[in-house]
Amino acid sequence: MSWVKVVGLGVGAAALLGLGIILGHFAIPKGVERPVPQDLDLEILEAVMKQLDAGKIRENLRELSRQPHVASSPRDEALVQLLLQRWGDQASGLDEARTVEYEVLLSFPSPERPNLVEVVVPNGAVLHAYLPKEENVTGEQGGSDVVQPYAAYAPSGTPQGLLIYANHGTEDDFQYLLNQGINLEGTIALTRYGVAGRGAKAVNAAKHGVVGVLVYTDPGDINDGHSFPNETFPYSWGLPPSGVERGSYYEYFGDPVTPYLPAHPSSFRLDSNNASGFPPIPAQPIGFQDAEGLLCNLQGPAAPASWKGALHCEYRLGPGFKSGGDFTEDSQVKVSVHNHLELRNSSNVLGIIRGAVEPDRYVVYGNHRDSWVHGAVDPSSGTAVLLELSRVLGTLLKKGTWRPRRSIVLASWGAEEFGLIGSTEFTEEFFSKLQERTVAYINVDISVFASATLRGQGTPPVQSVIFSAAKEIRSPGPSGLSIYDNWIRYTNRSSPVYGWIPSMGTLGAGSDYAPFIHYLGISSMDIAYTYDRSKTSARIYPTYHTAFDTFEYVEKFVDPDFSSHQAVARMAGSVLLRLSDSFFLPLKVSDYSETLHGFLQAAQQDLRDLLEQHGISLGPLVTAVEKFEAAATALGQRISDLQKGSPDPLQVRMVNDQLMLLERTFLNPRAFPEERYYSHVLWAPRRGSVATFPGLANACSKANNTDHGSEEWAEVHRQLSIVVAALEGAAATLRPVDDL
Amino acid sequence: MSWVKVVGLGVGAAALLGLGIILGHFAIPKGVERPVPQDLDLEILEAVMKQLDAGKIRENLRELSRQPHVASSPRDEALVQLLLQRWGDQASGLDEARTVEYEVLLSFPSPERPNLVEVVVPNGAVLHAYLPKEENVTGEQGGSDVVQPYAAYAPSGTPQGLLIYANHGTEDDFQYLLNQGINLEGTIALTRYGVAGRGAKAVNAAKHGVVGVLVYTDPGDINDGHSFPNETFPYSWGLPPSGVERGSYYEYFGDPVTPYLPAHPSSFRLDSNNASGFPPIPAQPIGFQDAEGLLCNLQGPAAPASWKGALHCEYRLGPGFKSGGDFTEDSQVKVSVHNHLELRNSSNVLGIIRGAVEPDRYVVYGNHRDSWVHGAVDPSSGTAVLLELSRVLGTLLKKGTWRPRRSIVLASWGAEEFGLIGSTEFTEEFFSKLQERTVAYINVDISVFASATLRGQGTPPVQSVIFSAAKEIRSPGPSGLSIYDNWIRYTNRSSPVYGWIPSMGTLGAGSDYAPFIHYLGISSMDIAYTYDRSKTSARIYPTYHTAFDTFEYVEKFVDPDFSSHQAVARMAGSVLLRLSDSFFLPLKVSDYSETLHGFLQAAQQDLRDLLEQHGISLGPLVTAVEKFEAAATALGQRISDLQKGSPDPLQVRMVNDQLMLLERTFLNPRAFPEERYYSHVLWAPRRGSVATFPGLANACSKANNTDHGSEEWAEVHRQLSIVVAALEGAAATLRPVDDL
């Protein structure tokens, strides 16, 4: 053959070989093909943002708030069915939906014997009777399913005594009265909502021999002073004079008689007579119209300036009524409470979307379903958002367009108003599973308190994903600003790491995140839209927990175009998707360093000298914080490096486990034996004044006036060692996993 | 061209293309190559089995037991250096080795004021003095570094009183004495080792007014009755008459003054005067030669048959000595104890082999290093094994022949003899990290008690990997049987699932597995070789905790050719490799079903009627056990199915996490508030008589004689609910991970 042919054959052979090699390499899937790392699909995110519809949220809210749906009521059960139906829908439902029912101890007033507040004279004659019940101003306050205003879990009784005014009912307030020479024994205390928890007012009062407590809402606290009907709902945003804030007066959270156990019918139950946490004396909430009648007739010393609200009279302390007013000087207040405890069935509804790649990693998103009355803002504004978000996600799911990388659990909690009961029972029942697998908990209780700005609360690791989401979503209204840029104008702080950023709040026990963060140690957050604090100083939106929290209220005065509801739905959806779909979990554990440094600095400033006098050094704490910071920073660097390459999913999983489990390392179930559930050494309730680690702050507060070597000072040292051990343990989990 | 040529060209082209395709598919690594699933390499396993050398174990033991090395002594520190050196060796060391030091509260006698036991008459004259100190029979008992026999943590004092004999010093024993009309107030109690824990004897005695306790070793319990010198070491296996068992008399485990916190110098410490768990009265152990002198001179009622040992005299109860014997009737026993508490530095040594694929999964293998005297059997027989195993693994590692899939942590614990201190401090310091990542804990304390058969203790999930290993290793001796087949002849049971299998023991607090299983909830095991119970009824190998536990003793009477040591090294190595290298974790969680059924049956048989009388139903427990069984079985099936294909490492990781974390689900830190560390609802100490769930058994025991509605019966219900919740939670974690 000629050399041309030989060369030609050679080239052809080479070409064929090369083609074969290329085909073999790329076109034939390997027998055990690695799944392409699935990361957050920005198109999906964009689609979800677009599809979340304000009008649909509105219609959800209209339906949800149509009837009162207090926990365990027939309407509450009907809403369970509504959720099941939506989450089971062929076109827009989830993979699975089911209910989990608990038998929980609730408290209700007695319809046939309404709670009463009366002014009586010594021979028993009634000078005046107040029936705490809201006026049927809009036609929605009169139904038999509107539960009478009452203090849930307050015991029954008919205490009677001279009336005194005790401001917020804190321990300091009662001390002040004692210092004024007022004899509290046998009195009825009129207190105003705020500052102290509901149940705490009764506890503090009882300590001083008070026999009954009334709690009212002062127009100064709720209405920026406005109190005339035309300044209140339905004419304006404010609380009408007959409006009464209901609420749980139970000290702890969770079903009161099955602490640490799920409330199944067969579960061990504490004797409800013995169970701790119930108010020790009868209590009853009233509106400011009724309160005015009582308060403005008091005699006695003038109340100090800080005790005065916006009722139109002189605030006096009592005891007893003045002569020449509406009542006689010897008349007393009689509070008749006929509440009763009742075991009731309350359900959680769980909706599940199975994760495509890591189904054993859960993102849990919860909202409570039960209300006090219509609950349009609380909680149905959040339920409406939940339903719309689940519709949009479910639609993508059913179409086959999307499945999350990790599993999503949507939860509708029951009986939250009574004490976060549904969510707490859930965490008790599924403790191990949740603790091992839950990446984060997202709470949206009330979605829109007001329409001015985002409000974010959470533990530091979730700050960055909330910021990321907020930067990409337009805020409601014409400003054109992102939610983030709008937010930062309302509430901001100077971060040593980031400069000016929005301020996130911390997590107490105000909503269903409490068992997740405090009992399970799961990074958690709460997302809502809220007030412009330059425009109102209302403690909370005025119709909170009243029969005036209706759809009409929301539509007229809170969020008429539902664009804030939509903004919250987008925020929640964006955060949810980032957590469920991102290859690397968007939990930034190094953001804990700021918190720790803040706590440390406060301790150094305010406690170091005192501690040294007692032979306790903060040195180990300084070291522990430094170690945490170094380990967290280094981990962040390792993650950055990993993100530059094409990391193995197993490697990413290992790093994600470190991020997910960091929050757990702060749990110590033996740290606070006198608390219920609280086990997180950074976020347990702080009762001491120094803004540092709560265990340390509280122990120092107690030890302050005790001797050297006292048990109280030993407890200070123990609390310090607990924090040091937790921080060192946390740092250890953030170090390279093979660095043992 | 001719058709032949065309065909030829076509065939050639196809061949080239095909070759190219093949080359491209197989020969060129893909840009992001998935690592081939690494499973246990049987050749590596075989190599390790072969390389573990009996002679090297012997030489290790010779060196380790050359000098007494009580915790924190200079020789103990020297052994720390030896370990660091071996684990840092260029050719056979590990990736990393380091020490972690703690400051722990130990207890020692005072060399300048030895503890004494004297018989004194009322005027103070000493009739006879016993100095509890072993006779220098082999030249190794006389050194100044041989710590005098003493009861660690027993308080100092010089109590004196009439002697009584109280058998094992259990509560029942003291009750018996009271029933015989014996006045215990102010007496000295002579008890024998066994049945009750050391410290418990003192606690029980003190409750009845006894002022001092002596504890001796009866030849009937330890020597099968033999007591003559020629029947004991160095002539035979038995305990010499002067031999004394030392030991910790502390009630709990862990450093006594830093419960739940690592014992760093700056840690909070309890006041050692206040710390609970120390014996309330002085105590002192003695040998049977001295005991005979005291016991055989007692007057009073004859002891019941079950109280008699093998000393050559009538066993009487006292109080006081008989006339006509060696002492006068009015003479008393005076026990002078001069122990003192001391803060000492004790180290753990950690040796690390980083995992190649899942470095964040740990297999921890531990042995304690500290002894009472030479500690040839206890613990150096185990330390010798640890060193040989680490040499063989290290050699493969340094050669680059092998790296485990998961990380291996070898641990040399300090201060175990004082109460599992080193291991407990380790679990306190690294609580979160260990709990999140540890696959299993392997303990080899004493490796060879005797040379007859394997002894395996552990929680059910580890049974199968121990069986698998045992089936593949030849047992020592000429039988040619596998360790498994030899084992099953000595101790077996009928399993409803497996038929006849060897019996595994359960885990109490006898060695360093205790904090791992009870505090951290990590599946744990203990491996050793042990006695032929048809040949001896010795409570434990006779020279246990005495100055006769020497290399000579092991070489002559325990394991002359060290083939049992080698067998244990092979067992531990095989189990270790199976846990560190197998793709699917060899933890068989379904093996828990038998245990649960057993507990359930006992409860049903012995408690159901009683519980029903008090309105407590076992129904939920039955259901919970069934759910667990179903979930565990189904998981086993899913694993089998996965194993048939080529599963994705992420999928295997998810299933392995379920297996690893199962043991955690049985932890409940609030279950047993009166216990220290014990949190595992299946393995906490059972003090009640029914062989069921310990919390239930104990609560029923306490409630048995109380009224309806008593707090004790409420506690029974609470304990039942705790178990039910744990089992339900366990089942929930075993279900398919996306089945929420």
Interface residues (C-beta under 8 A of the other chain):
Chain A: L9 G12 A13 L16 L17 G18 L19 G20 I21 I22 L23 G24 H25 F26 I28 K30 G31 V32 E33 R34 P35 E96 T258 Y260 L261 P262 H264 S266 S267 F268 L270 D271 L350 I352 R354 G355 V357 E358 P359 D360 Y362 S407 V409 E428 E429 F430 F431 S432 K433 E436 R437 S617 G619 P620 S646 D648 P649 L650 R653 M654 D657 Q658 L661 R664 T665 P669 R670 A714 H717 R718 L720 S721 I722 V724 A725 E728 G729 A730 A732 T733 P736 V737 D738 L740
Chain B: L9 G12 A13 L16 L17 G18 L19 G20 I21 I22 L23 G24 H25 F26 I28 K30 G31 V32 R34 P35 E96 Y260 L261 P262 H264 S266 S267 F268 L270 D271 L350 I352 R354 G355 V357 E358 P359 D360 Y362 S407 V409 E428 E429 F430 F431 S432 K433 E436 R437 S617 G619 P620 S646 D648 P649 L650 R653 M654 D657 Q658 L661 R664 T665 P669 R670 A714 H717 R718 L720 S721 I722 V724 A725 E728 G729 A730 A732 T733 P736 V737 D738 L740
